[in-house]
Amino acid sequence: MTLATRGGNQSWSGLVKRFSSDRCDWLFVLVGDGRRWFIPASAVEGGSSLLLGGPKYAAYEVESGRPLTTAIAA
């Protein structure tokens, strides 16, 4: 999972904004299969990416929700 922003619009200055626990208290993650994590920002060790599904953040996984569905354009 990527935690950094790298632009997204035409006025991007080239500055990569990395995750910092100074800017938030919690990180909520929802993935396509419905799994969810609610992680204290101070426990996040990555500044630009995060690997979920292993033992490192297992304690912060919360009850799964419904899987996300794909919208189909008509």
C-alpha positions in Angstrom: 0.0 0.0 0.0 1.4 3.4 -0.9 1.4 6.1 1.8 2.9 8.9 -0.1 1.4 11.3 -2.6 3.2 11.9 -5.9 1.2 14.6 -7.6 -2.0 13.7 -9.4 -2.6 17.0 -11.1 -0.8 19.2 -13.6 0.4 21.7 -11.1 2.5 19.1 -9.2 5.8 20.7 -7.9 7.7 17.4 -7.8 7.6 17.2 -4.0 6.7 13.7 -2.6 4.6 14.0 0.6 5.4 11.0 2.8 3.2 9.7 5.7 4.0 11.3 9.0 2.5 10.7 12.4 2.8 14.4 13.1 -0.1 15.0 10.7 -2.7 12.5 12.0 -3.4 10.2 15.0 -4.7 7.1 13.2 -4.5 5.5 9.8 -7.6 3.6 8.5 -7.1 1.2 5.6 -9.8 -0.5 3.6 -8.8 -2.9 0.8 -10.8 -4.4 -2.0 -11.6 -7.7 -0.3 -13.2 -5.9 2.6 -10.3 -6.3 5.1 -9.8 -3.2 7.3 -7.1 -1.9 9.6 -7.2 0.9 12.2 -3.6 1.6 13.0 -2.3 4.3 15.5 -0.1 6.7 13.4 2.7 6.2 15.9 2.9 2.5 15.0 3.3 3.1 11.3 7.0 2.6 10.4 6.8 3.3 6.7 7.0 6.7 5.2 6.1 5.9 1.7 4.6 2.4 1.8 3.1 -0.2 4.1 2.8 -4.0 3.9 -0.4 -5.3 5.4 -1.5 -8.9 5.9 1.5 -10.1 7.8 2.2 -10.3 11.6 3.5 -6.7 11.9 0.1 -5.0 11.8 -2.1 -8.0 12.6 -3.1 -6.6 16.0 -4.7 -3.6 14.3 -6.9 -5.5 11.8 -10.6 -5.0 12.6 -13.6 -7.0 11.5 -13.9 -7.3 7.8 -16.6 -5.5 5.9 -18.2 -6.3 2.5 -15.8 -6.5 -0.5 -15.8 -3.5 -2.7 -17.6 -3.9 -5.9 -16.6 -2.6 -9.3 -18.8 0.0 -10.9 -19.6 -0.9 -14.5 -20.2 2.0 -16.9 -23.2 1.6 -19.2 
